[in-house]
Amino acid sequence: MSLSILCGAVDLFGKLKRDAEALDEEVSADRFFNFVVTGYSLIAWVRHDTTLSATAKSEVCTLRKDHWIKVCGDLATAAKHFELTDRKPITESTEMQTGYGSGRYGKGGYGIGEPTINVILKDGTIYDCLELKAGVIASWEQFFQDYHIS
């Protein structure tokens, strides 16, 4: 089965950028979920895209070792399967905070505000979801540039 709207890795990379823009507009659990799932799924899309070079398709698996993509993979896989069984995760948990003092000023609904979503790694490092977003986008942009995918 094929989605006629998203035909290949370039299309899914476009979706990832749109998901990133949506997070920039306003953080929400739904938008964050969409972003991490797309960010990790892009590996499979590159591997199966018949329009890409054999080198790009074989080398995309190296992104499974990229710090930002690993975090995406932990979150996307845990959201799908509820636990990771085939590899050791680097991510401990995510936390969402709402209410006064959360989120960015002027974002979110009036009187509700924007939540803050933090990703906590097993080593104690904490990333705001927007830091994760920036890292994931940078990793994918570098991959697309390195393999001349446009």
C-alpha distance (Angstrom), angle and dihedral (degrees) to the residues before:
residue distance angle dihedral
M1 . . .
S2 3.78 . .
L3 3.77 131.8 .
S4 3.77 106.0 -129.7
I5 3.79 91.5 -155.6
L6 3.81 94.7 56.0
C7 3.79 107.7 39.4
G8 3.79 103.7 167.9
A9 3.77 149.9 -12.1
V10 3.81 93.6 -67.9
D11 3.82 89.5 56.2
L12 3.80 91.8 48.4
F13 3.81 90.5 48.3
G14 3.81 86.7 54.5
K15 3.80 88.5 52.4
L16 3.81 89.9 50.1
K17 3.80 89.7 54.4
R18 3.82 90.6 48.4
D19 3.81 89.5 49.5
A20 3.82 87.9 51.5
E21 3.82 90.9 50.5
A22 3.81 89.8 50.1
L23 3.82 89.6 53.5
D24 3.80 89.4 49.0
E25 3.80 89.3 53.1
E26 3.79 92.9 50.6
V27 3.79 133.9 -19.2
S28 3.79 115.7 -125.5
A29 3.79 135.2 155.0
D30 3.81 90.7 -112.6
R31 3.79 93.5 51.5
F32 3.79 92.5 46.1
F33 3.81 91.7 49.2
N34 3.81 91.4 50.4
F35 3.80 90.8 49.8
V36 3.82 97.7 50.4
V37 3.80 93.9 44.0
T38 3.80 91.8 49.8
G39 3.81 91.8 43.3
Y40 3.78 92.0 56.1
S41 3.82 97.9 35.5
L42 3.78 89.8 58.4
I43 3.83 88.5 77.8
A44 3.81 90.9 64.7
W45 3.80 91.8 43.3
V46 3.81 91.4 55.0
R47 3.83 91.5 46.7
H48 3.80 91.8 53.7
D49 3.81 100.3 37.6
T50 3.80 107.1 114.7
T51 3.81 92.0 -162.0
L52 3.83 94.1 63.5
S53 3.78 128.1 85.3
A54 3.79 120.1 -94.3
T55 3.80 88.1 -119.4
A56 3.81 93.8 56.1
K57 3.80 90.6 45.9
S58 3.80 93.1 51.7
E59 3.81 96.3 40.0
V60 3.81 95.7 50.1
C61 3.81 88.6 81.5
T62 3.81 87.9 69.7
L63 3.80 86.8 70.8
R64 3.81 88.0 70.2
K65 3.83 83.6 75.3
D66 3.81 94.2 48.8
H67 3.81 108.9 111.0
W68 3.81 95.9 -130.7
I69 3.80 95.3 43.2
K70 3.83 90.2 48.1
V71 3.80 89.7 56.9
C72 3.81 89.8 48.4
G73 3.79 89.0 48.9
D74 3.80 92.4 50.4
L75 3.80 92.1 50.7
A76 3.81 96.9 41.0
T77 3.80 94.3 45.8
A78 3.80 93.9 44.0
A79 3.81 89.7 49.8
K80 3.80 90.1 52.1
H81 3.81 100.7 39.6
F82 3.84 100.1 18.6
E83 3.80 90.6 -130.0
L84 3.78 139.5 36.2
T85 3.77 115.0 -117.7
D86 3.81 104.9 160.5
R87 3.81 100.1 54.4
K88 3.77 141.5 17.3
P89 3.81 111.3 -97.7
I90 3.79 123.4 -135.4
T91 3.81 91.2 -158.1
E92 3.78 120.9 85.6
S93 3.80 102.0 -175.7
T94 3.77 149.0 -47.8
E95 3.78 126.6 -114.4
M96 3.77 129.1 -161.5
Q97 3.77 120.4 -160.1
T98 3.77 124.8 -169.4
G99 3.75 134.6 -178.9
Y100 3.77 136.0 48.5
G101 3.79 112.7 1.3
S102 3.79 94.9 16.3
G103 3.77 125.1 115.3
R104 3.76 129.0 4.8
Y105 3.77 122.7 -45.4
G106 3.80 113.1 -95.0
K107 3.79 94.9 14.8
G108 3.78 125.9 112.9
G109 3.74 131.5 27.8
Y110 3.80 120.9 -38.3
G111 3.79 109.3 -87.9
I112 3.79 91.7 7.0
G113 3.77 104.8 61.8
E114 3.75 129.8 -170.6
P115 3.79 122.2 -57.7
T116 3.78 124.1 -125.5
I117 3.79 115.6 -128.7
N118 3.79 117.0 -163.2
V119 3.78 127.4 -172.6
I120 3.81 113.9 -148.2
L121 3.80 118.1 -157.1
K122 3.79 124.7 -152.5
D123 3.82 90.1 -110.0
G124 3.83 90.1 59.1
T125 3.81 96.4 -103.1
I126 3.79 112.8 142.2
Y127 3.79 123.5 -156.1
D128 3.75 126.9 -171.2
C129 3.81 108.5 -130.4
L130 3.81 89.5 -112.6
E131 3.82 90.5 57.7
L132 3.79 88.7 51.8
K133 3.80 89.9 48.3
A134 3.81 91.6 53.6
G135 3.81 92.6 48.3
V136 3.81 94.1 48.5
I137 3.80 93.0 48.0
A138 3.82 90.9 48.4
S139 3.82 91.9 50.4
W140 3.80 93.2 50.0
E141 3.80 93.4 43.5
Q142 3.80 89.2 53.0
F143 3.81 91.7 49.3
F144 3.81 92.9 49.2
Q145 3.81 90.1 47.7
D146 3.82 94.1 46.7
Y147 3.81 92.2 52.7
H148 3.81 96.1 38.5
I149 3.79 94.3 -117.6
S150 3.79 114.7 160.3
